[in-house]
Amino acid sequence: MAQVSMLVSTLGGLVHGASVHHELQLLVKAGFTPIEALRAATFVSARCFSLTDRGRIVEGARAYYWLREIQLQT
């Protein structure tokens, strides 16, 4: 079975930050786990463009997203 990499794009006609968030939501709606969607926006994209200083959570790497664990109250 062939594998393809799914990347997050910002060319959707929305404001940059909003379009990324919207695309992450669409990936999850399409069946990605939240972690798979975040990887498509970070690690996978960086790897596809040979950007070795980003896409990882390590000291010295660039940070474009801040991830926080929160509990939602219902």
TABELHU-V575643 format. One record per pair of residues at least 4 apart in sequence whose ideal C-beta (glycine too) atoms are under 8 Angstrom apart, sorted by the first residue. I is the first residue (numbers start at 1). J is the second residue. D is the distance in Angstrom with one decimal. If there is no record, write none. Layout:
{{I & J & D} {I & J & D}}
This chain:
{{5 & 40 & 7.8} {5 & 44 & 5.2} {5 & 47 & 7.8} {5 & 48 & 5.8} {6 & 27 & 7.0} {6 & 32 & 7.6} {6 & 40 & 4.8} {6 & 44 & 7.0} {7 & 40 & 5.9} {7 & 41 & 7.9} {7 & 44 & 6.1} {7 & 45 & 4.8} {7 & 48 & 6.2} {8 & 20 & 6.0} {8 & 23 & 5.0} {8 & 24 & 6.7} {8 & 27 & 7.4} {8 & 37 & 7.7} {8 & 40 & 5.2} {8 & 41 & 3.9} {8 & 45 & 6.3} {9 & 19 & 7.8} {9 & 23 & 6.6} {10 & 16 & 5.2} {10 & 19 & 5.1} {10 & 20 & 6.0} {10 & 23 & 8.0} {11 & 19 & 7.8} {12 & 19 & 4.4} {12 & 22 & 6.8} {12 & 23 & 6.7} {13 & 19 & 7.4} {14 & 18 & 4.7} {14 & 19 & 3.8} {14 & 22 & 6.2} {15 & 19 & 6.5} {16 & 20 & 6.7} {17 & 21 & 6.5} {18 & 22 & 6.0} {19 & 23 & 6.2} {20 & 24 & 6.4} {20 & 41 & 6.3} {21 & 25 & 6.6} {22 & 26 & 6.5} {23 & 27 & 6.5} {23 & 41 & 7.6} {24 & 28 & 6.7} {24 & 37 & 4.7} {24 & 38 & 7.1} {24 & 41 & 6.2} {25 & 29 & 6.2} {26 & 30 & 6.2} {27 & 32 & 4.2} {27 & 36 & 7.2} {27 & 37 & 4.0} {27 & 40 & 6.2} {28 & 32 & 5.5} {28 & 33 & 7.4} {28 & 34 & 5.9} {28 & 37 & 5.3} {32 & 36 & 4.1} {32 & 37 & 4.6} {32 & 40 & 7.1} {33 & 37 & 7.2} {34 & 38 & 6.4} {35 & 39 & 6.3} {36 & 40 & 6.6} {37 & 41 & 6.8} {38 & 42 & 6.0} {38 & 65 & 7.5} {38 & 67 & 7.5} {39 & 43 & 4.9} {39 & 44 & 5.4} {40 & 44 & 5.1} {40 & 45 & 6.9} {41 & 45 & 6.3} {41 & 65 & 7.3} {42 & 46 & 6.5} {42 & 54 & 7.5} {42 & 55 & 4.9} {42 & 56 & 7.8} {42 & 64 & 7.5} {42 & 65 & 6.7} {43 & 47 & 6.1} {43 & 55 & 4.3} {43 & 56 & 6.4} {44 & 48 & 6.3} {44 & 55 & 7.6} {45 & 49 & 6.5} {45 & 51 & 7.9} {45 & 55 & 6.6} {46 & 51 & 4.2} {46 & 52 & 7.6} {46 & 54 & 4.9} {46 & 55 & 2.7} {46 & 56 & 7.5} {47 & 51 & 7.8} {47 & 55 & 6.4} {51 & 55 & 6.4} {53 & 60 & 7.6} {53 & 61 & 6.0} {53 & 62 & 5.7} {54 & 61 & 5.7} {54 & 62 & 4.2} {54 & 64 & 7.1} {55 & 61 & 7.4} {56 & 61 & 5.0} {57 & 61 & 7.0}}
